[in-house]
Amino acid sequence: MKTYFGSGMYIEPDKEPRTGQHHKRIIRARSIPDTQSGYWLDLECGHRAMAFGDLHHLGGVALCTQCRDREEGEA
């Protein structure tokens, strides 16, 4: 389930296994200013994702909702 925040931004939980075609390798993670556990993730596809919590749980990959939504829009 997506939670919309406005300006085209929303959060969506990502569940295991993280092996789908839209799960992309995390190239770089940077802290989001003024958050305790927020990170901007640069993905191998060139898109950016946001994550909160312990990054070790991601196992080096994250769901790229932009790639997924683009493909679903074309279907």
C-alpha positions, 0 to 999 in steps of 0.5 A: 500500500502506497502512502502519498506525501504530495509533490509526486512522493510516496512511501511503500513498504518493500518485502522480501524476497528482494529478487524481483526485476525492479529491485536494483543494486544500491550504488550509494546511500546518503543520510537525509538531513534532519532525520535520524534514520533516513537515507537517499539511495542512488540505484543502479538504474539511475533513479533515487529511492528513500529508505528509513531504518537499518540499511543492512536489512535491504541486503544491498538492493531496493525496489525502484518504484519508478521503473516498476510504475513506468513498466506498468503504465506501458502494459 
